[in-house]
Amino acid sequence: MFPGLGGMDPRKMKMMMRQLGIKSEDLAANSVIFELEGSRLVIENPQVTVIDMGGQKTYTVVGKAREEKTAGESGEAAESGTGEEGIPESDVEMVAGQAKVSAKKARKALEETGGDIAEAIEKLSGK
């Protein structure tokens, strides 16, 4: 039961939400990345929930965030940990760890996918 909700148990809450046309779904995500101006937030192993109310989807992300500085307009690639082809080392490490391959293979996959982390992991994992 949830405190402050008058003794309503989670099953009743879900049933009421369903009656109101509100659907809730948990997503299995390895990481969530928010691209910001000058930096990005990376949340590893997040808890992601999608709530659909009348066709409008709201995503809720819960987890510990880590901020990474990104290269600015002035070409600060070396300072931000960006390697060859402008691929951040953190991306290479993430892909290598998730796909269980070497950093060299991870970098190559990232270059081939234009830096798309999810696509690179899928490509290396054979999915």
C-alpha positions in Angstrom: 0.0 0.0 0.0 1.1 3.6 -0.6 1.2 5.9 2.4 -1.0 9.0 2.1 -3.4 7.3 -0.4 -6.0 6.2 2.1 -4.9 2.5 2.1 -5.2 2.0 -1.7 -3.2 -1.0 -2.8 -1.1 -1.0 -6.1 -3.5 -3.4 -7.9 -6.5 -1.1 -7.3 -4.4 1.9 -8.4 -3.5 0.1 -11.7 -7.1 -0.9 -12.3 -8.3 2.7 -11.8 -5.6 4.0 -14.1 -6.7 1.4 -16.8 -10.3 2.6 -16.4 -9.2 6.2 -17.0 -7.3 5.1 -20.2 -3.9 5.5 -18.6 -1.3 2.8 -19.6 2.0 2.3 -17.8 4.9 0.2 -19.1 8.4 -0.3 -17.8 11.2 -0.3 -20.4 14.4 -2.3 -20.3 17.1 0.3 -20.9 20.9 -0.1 -20.6 21.5 3.7 -20.5 19.7 7.0 -21.2 21.7 10.0 -22.6 20.4 13.5 -22.6 22.4 15.7 -25.0 22.7 19.2 -23.5 24.4 22.3 -24.7 28.1 21.8 -23.9 27.6 18.6 -22.0 25.4 15.5 -21.7 23.9 13.5 -18.9 24.4 9.7 -18.9 22.3 7.5 -16.7 23.5 3.9 -16.6 21.1 1.1 -15.8 18.1 3.4 -15.4 14.5 2.6 -14.4 12.4 3.8 -17.3 8.6 4.0 -17.3 6.4 5.1 -20.2 3.0 6.5 -19.3 0.5 6.8 -22.1 -2.5 9.1 -21.5 -4.7 9.7 -24.5 -1.9 9.2 -27.0 0.5 11.5 -25.1 3.5 9.6 -23.9 5.5 10.6 -20.9 8.9 9.0 -20.1 10.1 8.9 -16.5 13.8 8.1 -16.0 15.2 7.2 -12.5 18.8 6.6 -11.8 22.2 8.1 -11.0 23.3 10.6 -13.6 26.8 11.4 -14.6 27.6 14.6 -16.5 30.1 14.5 -19.3 31.5 17.6 -21.0 31.3 17.6 -24.8 33.4 19.3 -27.4 32.3 22.9 -27.9 32.2 24.9 -31.1 35.9 25.7 -30.7 37.1 22.1 -31.3 37.9 21.1 -27.7 38.0 17.4 -28.7 41.3 16.6 -27.0 40.2 18.1 -23.7 36.8 16.3 -23.6 38.2 12.8 -24.1 37.1 12.6 -27.7 39.2 10.2 -29.8 39.6 9.6 -33.5 36.7 10.6 -35.8 35.2 12.7 -33.0 33.9 9.6 -31.1 34.0 10.2 -27.3 36.0 7.7 -25.4 33.1 7.2 -23.0 31.0 6.0 -26.0 33.7 3.6 -27.1 33.9 2.2 -23.5 30.2 1.9 -23.2 29.7 0.1 -26.5 32.7 -2.2 -25.8 31.3 -3.1 -22.3 27.8 -3.7 -23.5 28.7 -5.7 -26.6 31.6 -7.4 -24.8 34.1 -6.6 -27.6 37.4 -4.7 -27.8 37.6 -0.9 -27.8 39.0 -1.1 -31.4 35.9 -3.1 -32.6 33.6 -0.7 -30.6 35.2 2.4 -32.2 34.9 0.9 -35.7 31.2 0.1 -35.1 30.6 3.6 -33.8 32.3 5.1 -36.9 30.2 2.9 -39.2 27.0 4.0 -37.4 27.8 7.7 -37.3 28.2 7.6 -33.5 24.8 5.9 -32.8 25.5 4.0 -29.6 22.4 1.8 -29.7 22.9 0.8 -33.3 26.6 0.0 -32.7 25.7 -2.3 -29.8 23.0 -4.0 -31.8 25.4 -4.4 -34.7 28.1 -5.9 -32.5 25.7 -8.1 -30.6 24.2 -9.5 -33.8 20.7 -8.4 -33.0 
